[in-house]
Amino acid sequence: MLIDCHVHLNNYAEGSGRPTHENVVHLFKTMEEHGVDHAVVLTSYKTNVDRPSVEEVLEALAADPRSTVVEGLQWRSDQR
């Protein structure tokens, strides 16, 4: 089994603005092309038009068992 352990559904290219569901379609198509069986999708600690929330990512991936989601966290204070 081949697992990609670091995947994002964010938009990084300037002006791409592709919707999350299109990024999911692209992810699974690319996985199939390269023989990847499972993807660990990391969400961003920041949410904006190019960085979907963890809830949006979970919803977009809910129907397909080939992924696991890890939520990105932001420290809320100087203490860790």
C-alpha positions as CSV (number, residue, x, y, z in Angstrom):
1,M,0.0,0.0,0.0
2,L,1.3,3.4,-1.0
3,I,0.3,6.3,1.3
4,D,1.0,10.0,0.6
5,C,1.4,11.4,4.1
6,H,1.4,15.1,3.3
7,V,-1.4,16.5,1.0
8,H,-3.2,19.8,1.0
9,L,-6.4,20.9,-0.7
10,N,-5.4,24.6,-0.5
11,N,-5.0,26.9,-3.5
12,Y,-1.4,28.1,-3.7
13,A,-1.1,29.4,-7.3
14,E,-2.0,33.0,-7.6
15,G,-5.4,33.4,-9.2
16,S,-6.3,29.6,-9.3
17,G,-9.2,29.9,-6.8
18,R,-10.3,26.4,-7.6
19,P,-13.2,25.2,-5.4
20,T,-12.4,22.5,-2.8
21,H,-14.5,19.9,-4.6
22,E,-12.4,20.4,-7.7
23,N,-9.2,20.0,-5.7
24,V,-10.6,16.7,-4.3
25,V,-11.4,15.4,-7.8
26,H,-7.9,16.4,-8.9
27,L,-6.4,14.7,-5.8
28,F,-8.1,11.4,-6.5
29,K,-7.3,11.5,-10.2
30,T,-3.6,12.2,-9.5
31,M,-3.6,9.4,-6.8
32,E,-4.9,6.9,-9.4
33,E,-2.4,8.0,-12.0
34,H,0.5,7.4,-9.6
35,G,-0.7,4.3,-7.8
36,V,-1.3,6.1,-4.5
37,D,-3.7,4.1,-2.3
38,H,-4.3,6.6,0.5
39,A,-3.7,10.3,1.3
40,V,-3.3,12.1,4.6
41,V,-4.8,15.5,4.0
42,L,-3.5,18.3,6.2
43,T,-5.7,21.3,6.8
44,S,-4.4,24.8,7.4
45,Y,-4.6,26.6,10.7
46,K,-5.8,29.6,8.7
47,T,-9.1,29.6,6.9
48,N,-9.8,31.9,3.9
49,V,-10.9,31.7,0.3
50,D,-7.9,29.6,-0.7
51,R,-7.6,27.5,2.5
52,P,-10.8,25.6,3.3
53,S,-11.9,24.9,6.9
54,V,-11.4,21.5,8.4
55,E,-15.2,21.1,8.3
56,E,-15.3,21.8,4.6
57,V,-12.4,19.4,4.0
58,L,-14.1,16.7,6.1
59,E,-17.4,17.2,4.1
60,A,-15.6,17.1,0.8
61,L,-13.8,13.8,1.6
62,A,-16.6,12.1,3.6
63,A,-17.7,9.9,0.7
64,D,-14.3,8.4,-0.1
65,P,-12.4,6.1,2.3
66,R,-9.0,6.8,0.6
67,S,-8.2,9.7,2.8
68,T,-7.5,10.7,6.4
69,V,-7.7,14.3,7.6
70,V,-5.3,15.9,10.1
71,E,-6.4,19.3,11.4
72,G,-3.8,22.1,11.4
73,L,-3.8,24.0,14.7
74,Q,-2.8,27.5,15.6
75,W,-1.4,28.3,19.0
76,R,-3.7,30.7,20.8
77,S,-1.1,32.0,23.3
78,D,2.6,32.2,23.8
79,Q,2.5,29.2,26.1
80,R,2.8,25.7,24.5
